Every structure is written in structure tokens, then in C-alpha cells.
Amino acid sequence: MNCLRCHTPLPLLVINTDTFEPCPTCGAKVRADLFPAALAVQKGPETGAPVIEDGSSECFYHPGKKAVAPCGSCGRFLCSLCDVDLSGEHICFSCLESGKKKKKRVDLENHRTLYDGIALNLAILPLLFFWVTLITAPLALYVAIRYYKAPTSIIPRTRFRFIVAGFFSVCQIVAWGFGLYALAT
Amino acid sequence: MKKKQKLYTKLPGVTHKNFGKHTLWQGKDHLLLMYSNGMSEDYKRFYYKDILGIVITKTRKAAVTFSIILGLFLLTSFFSWKIWSHDQEPASAFLGIIAFVFLAFLLSLIIKGPSCECRIITAVQNEKLPAVSLIRHARKLMTILKPIILEAQGAMAPDDVANAMDTLVETQRAIEPDRHPKSGGSAPELTDNAKPRKLFHFAMFSSLVLYGIMVGLSLPQRTMLLVSVTYIFLFIAGLSSAGALTVHAKSRFAPSLKKIAWAGLIFVMIAFVQSYGEIMVFFFIKTAQGKPPLSQMDMFQHYYSLRPLDFSVVKVADCLKIFVAAVIGIPGLFLLTGSRN
């Protein structure tokens, strides 16, 4: 555990004090918190227990290894090596992989496209250069309708942006309609 | 209608960067670091049971920003007041507005308080938490986060802290061998790639010294040649400072050299802003007199035909520039030639 300014290791005196203490080397105020997991790292990785008794269940992926839990998704028996604990659920690697690919599991996602934000930006930002709205307004309306049911942010958020984007784009389309009609007549 | 389950709760800390913002969220069994730019989001998760430690260090970023803004505020206020006394109200009002903007920045910096850097350590990561950049956010965050992590991992006896530290050092050594040498806390031997390249620093400090000399030569009477050469040196100093900062990120330098390089960069920025301000003040004076400059060349012509000794404000500003360029450039060159790295 190092000071982030001088990168020298911090002494035990400044660790887990719950306050900012000066670093003995550079004097920068440092707060360092160490957690019990640091002790657990010493144990090393699990290797999967061997089958001890004849009648006991074995791992689907590692025959000969004792099963410790069934996969919460596919039901296959898993040894301690194959068992992935995800939000308190036991999952096997193949279900984990398919869950990530199909975006079924929120806790495996590391990127999301915010279509509500795209629609809103398409509806509002081009107003600075109004002639661009001839193209962007229908586009914003399309995005707002097409992706209305698509998942938005991972954090709590309403679909208000879609509604605002739709409203603004409809207004722009109507304005363009009137403008073009006036020009034509 | 079934109410949607709330997956995350907002935690203190937000940093705006690259047209987006970094935020922290508390999940059921993990901490979520999110970068959002309004059109997409990127997530990083840190499971409570995997977090080995959190380190927060107070940084000088807020203090340095405050000093720069304060300098700019004083400079613009001073020029505004000086011009006002010469009956140049429009120009004075323009500078007054700029000074007010700087004042607003200063107040916001005072409210925000000191800055910090926060890193989270797991068995395989040592990640910066960009969302936590202020001490007050860090304090609030730790008050919320620490009980949650301890609840997930269980309590630790005070005697175990030393054992845990040993484990952590080994873990860190595996993640970042460069920063964690095996022989205690001494600096590791630098490889050829990590050896500091001093060319940028040398260019920066020497061009600052030459810039100071050129400003000194221009004091009695500026000429086009003198002004052009002066700004070529300032431009080189600016470019090389950018290079020096890039090199800083990749290799190890003496802390004093780093500080002085930062000071050089800040000085270059202030010198550019001051020169631009001088040209703008001329523009407003001429406009107020009903003789607006016809082109940028006119404004530049006025700038290089000036006799700084005849104008107290310009004289003071130029003397300050000579002084600061010497104070940064000369010790910088000495440090550079004296350092073994």
C-alpha cells in the first residue's frame, strides 16, 4: 500500500486510522484502509476437491471432482473450481459466457449505448444550425420510436428523454412542413 | 404495476472529464464506477469481497488551480483598474467581466475544497477512482463504503493488519513490478525504456531563459524581430513543456524537477494570456477612440512598436516575466545537469 504522491510504501502507523495522516516520506495527507480480503489472498486459488466417496456427485466439466453446487441457470453440477459466485448465485462458465453475449445479465455488462441520450442530442443540438434539422429531426424521431423499449442507463432513469426527443423532433418536422408548404405556395 | 427494482444507489463523488462524467454507485454486492458521456456508458465493477484496500492521497491540483486563477484574477483586475484610470471605460469593463468570471471560478474552488486521488486495490488491480477527486467526497464515500466492505468480508483483528500488509505488498509486486521493488522501499533500477529523457526539459528551461533575455532586450524598444524571436522561444517552451509532461508520466524524475517543470508550463500559459490581453486592451482602446484597428496585423504592429518603459503596467508585467523566467529556467537547468537520472 503506497502513498499516491511519492509511491513509497506506507507504514502500519497510517493504515486503518480512519483519518488523513501525513505520509512519513513526502508529508502528503494520506488515508489508507486495508480490508480482511488481503489476508484471504494468502490462501491461493481453489483447485476443486477430488471425489471422495463412490456415491457422491461429480462436476460436469471435471469428472472425478466432487460437485459442490448446481448451476443456477442450467442445473449442471459444478466443482469449487467451476462454481462462479455471481450476486449470490452459482453460475457455470458457459452460462456466464452466454449471459454476457445475450446481455441477459445486467451485472456482466460493461458498456451500454444510451439511445434516449442519442435521440435527445439529435433533437436538440442541431437547433444551433437549424437547416441540419431537416435531416436530424426525422432521425431523432426514428431513434426515439425504434429504441423506446431498449434498455436505458443501468442506473435508475426514466424514459423522459425519449418523450422530450420525440416532442422536439415532431415540432421541427411540423415547422419544416409549414416552411416548405409556404415556399411552394 | 410492478415497481422496478432499484439496482444502484448514488455515492458521493463526481468528476467531469472529456465531455463526460465519472460517478460511483453502490450495488448490492459491488461498487460500480461509471463513465457516461450522455450517449453511452462504460462500467467497472469492484466486488466488495474482492477489495483489499483503498488509498486516498491529498493532491495539490486544487491548490495549483486556485493559484493560477487567483493570478489571472489579480492580473485582469489590475489591468482593468489601470485602464479605468486612463478613461478607457469599454476596455476596462471588458477586463472587469473577465476578472468577474475568474472570481466566480475562485469561489467555486473554495467551496469545492482540497483535491485528492483515490485508488482501489484488489488482488489483480490497482485502479484509480476518477469520480473521487475531492477530499470531502472521499470522506463521505469512506463513511458509507467501509461498513459495507467490512460486512461483506468480516472484521479484521488489529494484529492481522501487518500480515495483510505483507500479502498486499506481494500482490502489488505481481501487479506492478516497477513500482514495488523487492528490496524494501528503494527505487528499482531503471530499464532503458524507463530512463528519463531530459531533452524536453532542457529545451523548456533553456527556451525560458532565452525568452527572459529577449523580453529584457525588448524593454527599451520592441521591434518586429525581437518580438518574433521572443515568441518563438515562448512557443518552444510551451511545446517542450507538453513533451516534458508526457515524459513525466512514463518515467521517474526527481520531485523537484517535476514541480519546476509544472511551474514552467503554468508560466508559459500565463505569459501567452498576458500578451493576448495586452493586444486586446489596445483593440478596445482604439475602438473607444473611434479608430478601430483594421486588421490583426495592425494590432500586432502596435504590439511590436511599443516602448514598454513608457507604460508602467507593461513595464511591471515585462519585469515580472523576466524575473519568473529566470527563477524557473536557471534552477531548472541546474537541476537537470545535476540529476543523475
Interface residues (C-beta under 8 A of the other chain):
Chain A: M1 N2 C3 L4 R5 C6 H7 T8 P9 L10 L12 I15 N16 D18 F20 C23 C26 A28 K29 V30 R31 A32 D33 L34 F35 P36 A37 A38 L39 A40 V41 Q42 S87 G88 V106 D107 E109 N110 H111 R112 T113 L114 G117 I118 N121 S153 I154 I155 P156
Chain B: K4 K6 L7 Y8 K10 W25 G27 K28 D29 H30 L32 M34 S36 G38 M39 S40 E41 D42 Y43 K44 R45 K49 D50 I51 L52 G53 I54 V55 I56 T57 K58 T59 E117 R119 I121 A123 I135 A138 M142 K146 I149 L150 Q153 G154 A155 M156 P158 D160 V161 A162 N163 A164 M165 T167 L168 V169 T171 Q172 R179 H180 G185 P255
